[in-house]
């Protein structure tokens, strides 16, 4: 149960990131979440939407793995590993807070899934 809840949480986080990057990038909530100036947000909105779509794919992959149940464990592990790598890379190249928002939840979920398998 804990593993399922943690995987679902990671999926929900990535759906929230999708919304922020695809639909709220230039809005006050999006600019505040990513610490952006209005000018920078306007100039990068297409790139952000593209990145948001990829975060949606991560959420979809995790949801698919959960939907499959026990046969989906390998799918879940794959997508959690992708999230973990993306979170570490983002923390190294963009913002350290990505480590806590993206990588840490993915790591905890991954450990719980592997322990349960």
N, C-alpha and C positions, 0 to 999 in steps of 0.2 A: 504494500500500500504506500509506504513512504517513497519508494522509487517512482511509482506512478505519479504521485503528487509532485515530486520534484521535476520530473520530465514535463508534466503539464505546466508547471510554473515557468520553466525555461521556454516552452512554446508560447505561453501568454506574454512573457517578456518580449519575445521576438515579434509577436503581433503588435504589441505596443510600439516597438521601435519602427515597425512598418508604418503605422499610422503617423508617428512623428515625422519620419523621413519622407513619406509620400504625400501626406495631406496637410501637415502642420509645420513644415519646414520654415516657412516665412511668417507664420503666426507667432504671437508672443510665447506660447507654450513651447513650440519647437525651437525658437531662438534661445529661450531660457535653458531648455534641456541640453542644448549643444553649445551654449555660450557663444552665439553668433551675432554679429552686427546685421542690421537690416540689409545693408549693401551686399555683404558676403552671402547671406541667405538667398538673396535674389539672384546673384551670379552663379550660385551652385545648386539651384533647385532641381535641375535635371539630373545632375550627378547623385543628389540625395535621393531622388525618387528611384533611380536605378538601384542604389544601395538598399533602399527600403524593400524593393521587390525581392532581392536576395535574402533579406531577413525573413520575408514571408515564406520563401522556399524552405528555410530552416524550420520555421514553425510548422509548415505543412508536412515536412518529413517526420518531425517528431510526432505530430498528431497521427500520421499514417502508421508509424511504428506502434503507437499505443493502441490504435484501432485493431491492428493485427493480433494483438495479445501476445501470448508466448512466442509464436513464430516471428513476431516483429522485433524481438530483442536485438538482433543484429542490426536491424534498420535503426533502432533507437541509439544503439552504441555508435554507429557510423555518424548520425547527425549530431549527437552530443560531442563527438570528437571534432567534427567540423566547427561547431560553436566554440569549443574550447580553443582550438587553434586560432579562429578568427578573433576571439577575445584577447588572447595573448598578443597576437600581432597588432591589434588595435591599441592595446595598452602600451606597446613598445613604440608605436608610430604616431598615435593620435592623442590619446588621453589615458592617464593611469586609471581613471575611474571606470573605464571599460573592463578592467580586470575584475572589479567587484560587481559590476552590473551584468556582465556577460560571461566571463570566464569562470568565476567562482561558482555561480549557480550551476553551470554546465558540469564542472568538476564534481560537485557534490552529487548531482543527479547521476553522473557516470559511475561514481563509486557505489552509489546505492543500487544501481542496475546491475553492475558486475557482482556485487555482494549477494544479490538476490538470485542471480543466474546459476 
